[in-house]
Amino acid sequence: MNSEINSILNRADELLKDLEEEYKDCIQTHKITARAKNITHEVLEKLRSALDHTMMRAWGKYISPNLSDQQKKRARVYFPVAGDLNSFHSTLGRGSMTNLDKINKKFYDFLLNQQPFTSEDNQWLGLLNKITAEGKHIRLTPQKRLESKRVKVTNSGGGSVSWNPSCVKYGSKVKVLGAPIDPRTQRIVPTLGITEKLEIWVSFILEGYNVNALGFCKEAYQKARLLIEEMFNFI
C-alpha cells in the first residue's frame, strides 16, 4: 500500500481511539458532545478520502495516459459508490473512465462488485458515502443516546448468559445456568455459586441511519482498509 494512503488510514485509527475516549465522557455526562459528532465525521471522512486517493492512483495507471491535457483537467475522479448501474457509469464518466471495462475488465468488475446495489454486504459503503456527504455539505449527523438494560447471570465456573429483559420473558420452571427464574420478577432465585447483575448498556445512534456510531466507524475502518489493500493488487 502507498505510504501516504496508509498514513490516512492510520490517522483514522487514531481518531477512532479518540472517539472511544470521548464517548466515555458522554456516558458520564449523559449527553453527546459536539466533539463526539466531529470526531465521528472525521473518521469517516478519512476513510472516504483514502478510497478516493487510491482510485486516483488507479486512474493514473489505467486512464490518464490515454487522455489529453484538457481531458485530465476536466476529470473528476472519485471511488465510485452508486445506488444503481446507471449512477455507477455516471460516476466513472465524470472521471473519463467510460471505457474502463475495455481497458481493464477485471478492475471494472472489481469496482462493480463493491457497489451497494450488487450485494447487501456492501451497504456499509453506501452508508459511508451518505454520512460523509451530509457532514461535508449539510450538517454533522445528529446522534442520540440509547440505553438498554441487560441481565447477566454468571456461575463459578466462568460461564455466563445475558439477555434484554424488555425483549425476553421467562415462564415457570426455567433455569439459567442451573438457577431457577422467578417468573414474577424475571430474576433468578438466589442459588449457591450463581450471581446476577443488572447492566445498563449505552450506545450512540446516528439519527436517520439507525446504526451505532462507534460500531459503524470501526466496521467501516476495517472494511475500507481491506478494500484498499485489494485495490492495490490492481495498481
RABELNOR-V143239 format. One record per run of one state. SS is the DSSP state (2 for helix, 1 for strand, 0 for the rest). FROM is the first residue (numbers start at 1). TO is the last residue. Records with the same first field share a line. If there is no record, write none. Layout:
SS=FROM-TO / FROM-TO
This chain:
0=1-2 / 30-33 / 63-63 / 67-68 / 75-84 / 95-99 / 104-104 / 114-119 / 138-142 / 156-159 / 164-174 / 177-178 / 183-186 / 189-193 / 207-210 / 232-235
2=3-29 / 34-62 / 64-66 / 69-74 / 85-94 / 100-103 / 105-113 / 120-137 / 213-231
1=143-155 / 160-163 / 175-176 / 179-182 / 187-188 / 194-206 / 211-212
